[in-house]
Amino acid sequence: MTRAKLADGEILVLRTCSPQMTSYGEFTWPRSGHVEAPDWIGDDRCGHGLHGLPWGEGGRQYLSGALDAAWLVVKVSTAAGNYRAGTGQLTDKCKFRAGEVVYCGDRMRAVQLVDESAPAGTVTHWASQTAGHGSAQKAGDCSTQTAGYRSTQTAGYRSTQTAGHGSAQKAGDCSTQTAGYASTQKAGYDSTQKAGDDSTQKAGYASTQKAGDASTQKAGSHSTQKAGSHSTQKAGYDSTQKAGSHSTQRAGDGTVQIGRWYDDLWHVAARVVTEAEADKWYLFERGVWRPCTPAEADKAERKVSD
């Protein structure tokens, strides 16, 4: 899609309306061309103007989730007397007197047009971003990011992030993250994280984490963690932890811990953490969990981090 041609002081505003091209107050939008509010008042209150999200940033709740909604991209001048945003009732949206509809259609193409024309660092919702190695990506909620190794990705909740090794990823709740070794991943609850060796993962409750050898994992309750040998795992209650021999594990009451070790053949041992064992560090070696001191666990974690 071709980038929008913008003059100095012009931005793109993302908004939605009904399939019949109507919005609040039964105002009818054109599918292209000039549009103007008949009741414009240049204050910081909602109403008396046309509204949307500047560069697709702000309150995602103002955009319709209906499958048949019409998605509009409007070119707007930010000159005084035509544009208001950032204060009063307009902290997460903007209001403008007049603009030009440069696109009307589906969400994917509308968001793509806005995201490709947006200034660096803009967190456009529903963005789909692809970049090479060593890239920096920022996006809003429900976004998809793909980048090469040693990249930095930041996105809102319900986003999907994929990056190569040595990357740093941050995402909101209900996100999916995949990265190569030596990566750092942070996500909210109900997240899925996968990373290679020497990774650090943090997630909220009800998360699923998978990592390679020598990883450090932290998760809230109801989590599932899988890691290779020499791993350090922390989890809340009712979680499941899987790790190799010489790993350190700490979990809440009712957590299932599964350990694997190799001695000519692969062996597996499992236990359920009791109330007396909860929230204490244990070292797993060759089928046996033995209490270890916080200093030993810290040493193991620092060894992993080195």
Secondary structure in CASP SS format (residue, H / E / C, confidence):
PFRMAT SS
TARGET T0000
AUTHOR 0000-0000-0000
METHOD secondary structure of the structure
MODEL  1
M C 1.00
T C 1.00
R C 1.00
A C 1.00
K C 1.00
L C 1.00
A C 1.00
D C 1.00
G C 1.00
E E 1.00
I E 1.00
L E 1.00
V E 1.00
L E 1.00
R E 1.00
T E 1.00
C E 1.00
S C 1.00
P C 1.00
Q C 1.00
M C 1.00
T E 1.00
S C 1.00
Y H 1.00
G H 1.00
E H 1.00
F C 1.00
T E 1.00
W C 1.00
P C 1.00
R C 1.00
S C 1.00
G E 1.00
H E 1.00
V E 1.00
E E 1.00
A C 1.00
P C 1.00
D C 1.00
W C 1.00
I C 1.00
G C 1.00
D C 1.00
D C 1.00
R C 1.00
C C 1.00
G C 1.00
H C 1.00
G C 1.00
L E 1.00
H E 1.00
G E 1.00
L E 1.00
P E 1.00
W C 1.00
G C 1.00
E C 1.00
G C 1.00
G C 1.00
R H 1.00
Q H 1.00
Y H 1.00
L C 1.00
S C 1.00
G C 1.00
A C 1.00
L C 1.00
D C 1.00
A C 1.00
A E 1.00
W E 1.00
L E 1.00
V E 1.00
V E 1.00
K E 1.00
V E 1.00
S E 1.00
T C 1.00
A C 1.00
A C 1.00
G C 1.00
N C 1.00
Y E 1.00
R E 1.00
A E 1.00
G C 1.00
T C 1.00
G H 1.00
Q H 1.00
L H 1.00
T C 1.00
D C 1.00
K C 1.00
C E 1.00
K E 1.00
F E 1.00
R C 1.00
A E 1.00
G E 1.00
E E 1.00
V E 1.00
V E 1.00
Y E 1.00
C E 1.00
G E 1.00
D C 1.00
R H 1.00
M H 1.00
R H 1.00
A H 1.00
V H 1.00
Q H 1.00
L H 1.00
V H 1.00
D H 1.00
E H 1.00
S H 1.00
A C 1.00
P C 1.00
A C 1.00
G C 1.00
T C 1.00
V C 1.00
T C 1.00
H C 1.00
W C 1.00
A C 1.00
S E 1.00
Q E 1.00
T E 1.00
A C 1.00
G C 1.00
H C 1.00
G C 1.00
S C 1.00
A E 1.00
Q E 1.00
K E 1.00
A C 1.00
G C 1.00
D C 1.00
C C 1.00
S C 1.00
T E 1.00
Q E 1.00
T E 1.00
A C 1.00
G C 1.00
Y C 1.00
R C 1.00
S C 1.00
T E 1.00
Q E 1.00
T E 1.00
A C 1.00
G C 1.00
Y C 1.00
R C 1.00
S C 1.00
T E 1.00
Q E 1.00
T E 1.00
A E 1.00
G C 1.00
H C 1.00
G C 1.00
S C 1.00
A E 1.00
Q E 1.00
K E 1.00
A C 1.00
G C 1.00
D C 1.00
C C 1.00
S C 1.00
T E 1.00
Q E 1.00
T E 1.00
A E 1.00
G C 1.00
Y C 1.00
A C 1.00
S C 1.00
T E 1.00
Q E 1.00
K E 1.00
A E 1.00
G C 1.00
Y C 1.00
D C 1.00
S C 1.00
T E 1.00
Q E 1.00
K E 1.00
A E 1.00
G C 1.00
D C 1.00
D C 1.00
S C 1.00
T E 1.00
Q E 1.00
K E 1.00
A E 1.00
G C 1.00
Y C 1.00
A C 1.00
S C 1.00
T E 1.00
Q E 1.00
K E 1.00
A C 1.00
G C 1.00
D C 1.00
A C 1.00
S C 1.00
T E 1.00
Q E 1.00
K E 1.00
A E 1.00
G C 1.00
S C 1.00
H C 1.00
S C 1.00
T E 1.00
Q E 1.00
K E 1.00
A C 1.00
G C 1.00
S C 1.00
H C 1.00
S C 1.00
T E 1.00
Q E 1.00
K E 1.00
A C 1.00
G C 1.00
Y C 1.00
D C 1.00
S C 1.00
T E 1.00
Q E 1.00
K E 1.00
A E 1.00
G E 1.00
S C 1.00
H C 1.00
S E 1.00
T E 1.00
Q E 1.00
R E 1.00
A C 1.00
G C 1.00
D C 1.00
G C 1.00
T C 1.00
V E 1.00
Q E 1.00
I E 1.00
G E 1.00
R E 1.00
W E 1.00
Y E 1.00
D C 1.00
D C 1.00
L C 1.00
W E 1.00
H E 1.00
V E 1.00
A E 1.00
A E 1.00
R E 1.00
V E 1.00
V C 1.00
T C 1.00
E C 1.00
A C 1.00
E C 1.00
A C 1.00
D C 1.00
K C 1.00
W C 1.00
Y E 1.00
L E 1.00
F E 1.00
E E 1.00
R C 1.00
G C 1.00
V E 1.00
W E 1.00
R E 1.00
P E 1.00
C C 1.00
T C 1.00
P H 1.00
A H 1.00
E H 1.00
A H 1.00
D H 1.00
K H 1.00
A H 1.00
E H 1.00
R H 1.00
K H 1.00
V H 1.00
S H 1.00
D C 1.00
END
